[in-house]
């Protein structure tokens, strides 16, 4: 038989009387840490003056039994439970360097409500092309070569003899030698550059660059291919974009610039106009500007005109950026 204090009784000894049992229980304390008739978490414990957090039953500790207090007639309401889906606060991360052609998706602006923001960005980028003394320009002359692209272990490179279909704005009439054109396809993992080069013309038919990518910039790839074919980038005069589906660029054109369905599908946006500045502030406009900044010394060339071809309701836009020498730049 087993007694309440955990000691085994002697079956050969005579059974104690009830009075003797009560006396034994009063004289012999229950040993600590063993199974008793009282649950361990109900035992009062001596508070530790050095403790920095509440006792946790998982640590084998318990708090002292609280003193009896009168019930509160108006108990404090319990705090509302935190939903399981509530975000957990985390320390601010170190900002990543922003690639010059990348757009932070979380902060990409709605072109309808932030048209002035796009114009401000366009004004800044145009200023970098016009004025070599304007500070904070993130773009230097491009030095990337085709050999460096081919040496990249991530690159899947293809050169075609037939150019892609980019006749939406008759690119052949803008090339100095339309019969001497080369089509290119380059993959860097999830990054893509598909297009063609002819003297005076770069056509970007399908471009994609993931946020934070360490692979070459879109504009640098275009200039490396052009320079490989023609030796330098000095002869570049037009940049075409075929099938633009970028949300920011297409949203500006469809929701703001093409509000009159009776106007022609092909429209010109001249240097300095409000539509021109807004287009230069979009992602595609910035890629075109970075291409010019990488091809020529600052203050010598700029984008003089943006041409858009868009049918209201269409899923993509065709664009052409014309390049001119700045008067007096030498």
Secondary structure, DSSP 8 states (H G I E B T S, - for coil): -B-TTS-B--TTS----HHHHHHHHHHS---TTS--SS-GGGS-----TT--S---GGGT------------SS---------TTS-------------TT---GGG---TTTTHHHHHHHHHHHHHHHH-TT-S----------HHHHHH-TTEEEEEESS--S-GGGTGGGGSTTTTSEEEEEEEETTEEEEEEEETTEEEEEEEE--TT--S--HHHHHHHHHHHHHSSSTT--EEEEEEE--HHHHHHIIIII---TTS-SEEEEETTSHHHHHHHHSHHHHHHHHHHHHHS-TTTEEEEEEEEE--TT-S-EEEEEEEEE-TT--
